[in-house]
């Protein structure tokens, strides 16, 4: 078990295995820099076209990922949501941003063996919008075998190491026959007409295990030394 890829986004988008930019709506920008970096990924939503960076991670049974997120000018109509992260096949896992009753939040979903979506505490992870930097960490694992029913998805927002109990999670999922495909991050799908504007992503780490990743920089700065690669 180990690092799949670290995407630092210091100069361009070339660290991704593939990108879908829709004519430049997905781009590198110095303004998207977070956590002391030189730049990041700028995602402009101006239509329903999915735009994203792809990291090849097909056939993995476990994923852990952390990235920085700044909503910047992104605005959403009430009831809208979209995929922030998703697998490239049957959307067997999803991390979404939504707006419900005027409140922005994160939530997750994993599909069980029958294809039924199991939602991860919808609406419980409230996220500040505007030019605010957050870091998001997710650990997810498929069930280890028939009848084991031990799959899970766990989500943290703005948490230092060691990670506390997840801000939201779903446990005991029967999903051993589902297949994680390649990892997409950005405005990666399910974009609705009332969702418009630009947001930023930076400093992406994707692993194939549950090693805690944590923030790139936190106070005190000595916490840099415990970042996992």
N, C-alpha and C positions, 0 to 999 in steps of 0.2 A: 504494500500500500504506500502511496507516495503522491507527490505533486504531479498533477496533469499539466498545468500551465499557469504561469504568472504573466498577466498582461499589465505592463506598467504604463503604456500610452505616453511615453516621454516625448516622442517626435511625430508619430503617425499611427495608423491603424494596422500596420503590417504584422504585428504579433499575432493577430487572429489567424485562424486557419482559413477563414473565408469571411466576407462581409457582403451585406446587401445594403446599398447606400441610397437607392432611389434618387439618383441624380445629385447627390451631395447633401441630402437631408440628414444622413449620418456622416459625420466628419470628425477629424481631429481639430481641437481648438485649445489654445493656451488658456482661454477663459475657463475651461472645464477642469483645470488643475485642482486637485484636492490633496490633503494630507502631505503637503510639502513637495508635491511633484511639479513637473514642468508643463503638463498638459493633460488632456483627457478626451473622452468621447462626447461629442455634442450630438444630441438626438432631437431633430426638429420634426414634430408631428404636424403636418398640414393636410393630411388625407389619411385614408384607411390602409395604406400600404405598410406592411411590416418592414422595419429596418433594424438591423442587428449585426453584431459580431458573433461569429461561430467559433467554438472550441470543440475539436473532435474528441468525443468521449463515448462513442458507441459501445454498447454491451457492458457498461459499468453497472455494478450492482449497488454501489454506494457512492455518494457525492457529498463533498463539503465545499462550500464556496462563501467568499466574502468579497464585497465590493463597496465602493463609496458612491453615494447617490445625492444629487442636489436637484430638487424640483425646479429651481430657477423660475422661468415664466410659464411653466406647465399649468394649465387650467382644465378642469373636467366638469362636465355637466353632471348634475345629481343623478346617481344611478349608473354612471359610466364606470368601466374598468378596462384594463388591458394587461397583456402579459409583459412583465418586466424580464422574467426568465422563464424558459420553457424548453422541453426537449423537442428535437426536430421531427420526430415521428408522429406518434398519436397523442401528443400533449399529455403523456402519462404523469408528468409532474408540471406544475405551474406555480410561479410566484407572481402575484398580481398586485397592482395598485388600483384602488377603487375610491369612489366618493359616494358616501351614503349619508343622507340627512345633513349635508354640508360638511361632513367630516371626512378627511382623507385617511386611508389606512392601508396596510399591507395584509394580504392573506395568501394562503397556499392551498393547493389541491393536489392529491395523488389519486390515481385510478386503481381500484382493486382488480382482482382477477376477472371479475365479470364486467369490467369497464365502468363501474359506478364510481363517480367522483366522491372522494372523501375530503371534506373541506377542513382546513386548519383554522379553527377559531375565527371565523369571518368577523372583521370589524374590531378586533380587540387590540391590534397594534396601530395605534394612532400615530400618524407621521406629520410633522410640521411641514407646510408648504411655503414657497417663496425661496429666496436665496439662502437656504439653510443646508449645511452639510451633515449627512447621516452616513453611518456605515451599517451594512446589513450582512448578517451571517446566517447561513442555512445549512443544516445537516439533514440528509435523507438517505434511507437505506431500504432496499427491497427485502421482503420476507425471505428467509434463508431456505425455505423448502415447503413442501406440501404439509399443511396443517400447522406450520410453525406460527403463522400469523404474528410475526414480530417486525413487520415493516413500520417505518415511521418517517415523519417530516417535522423538523423543529426549527423555529425561526427566532432570531435575536435582533434587536434594534439598538444600536449605540451602546454595546456592552463591552467593557474591558475584560481582560483575562484575570483570573480564571472565569470562564463563563458561568453565570448563575443558571437557575432553572430557565428554560426557554420562555420567551414572552408569549408564544403560542405554539402548540404542537398537536399532532395526531399520532397516536400510538396503536399498536396491535393491528396493523393493516395486513390483510391477506392479498399480497401482490407479487408472489414469487414468479408468476408467469408473465408479468409485464416486463417491458424492455425499455430501459433508458436509451435514448438515442443521443445525437450530438447536442451540445449545450448552446443555446441561443440567449443573448442578452442585449437589451435595448428596448425599443418599442416592438416587441417580438411577435405581436399578433393580437387579434380580437379588439382592434382599435375602433372606437365608436365616434360618431360624427361630432359629438360635443367635447371631444378631447383634442386640445390644440396647444401649441407652444413648444418651448425648448427646455429640455432637461439634460443633466450631465451625469456621466458615469466615469469612474476612475479606479485604478489600483485593484484589479480583479485577480483573485487567487481561486483556482479550482483544484480540488484534491479528490482522490478516490478512496478516502477514509474519513473518519470522524475526528481527526486531530483538530484541536481548537486553533483557530487562526488569529482572531482578535484584530484590533485596529493597527494600522501601519504606524501611526503616531498617536500617543495619548500623553497625558500629564501624570507623572513626571516623564520626561523624555527617555529616562532609563528603560521604560517599558518597550522601547524599540527592540531591545535585545531579546525579548521573548516572542517576537513574531515568528511564526512557523512558515517554512517555505516548502 
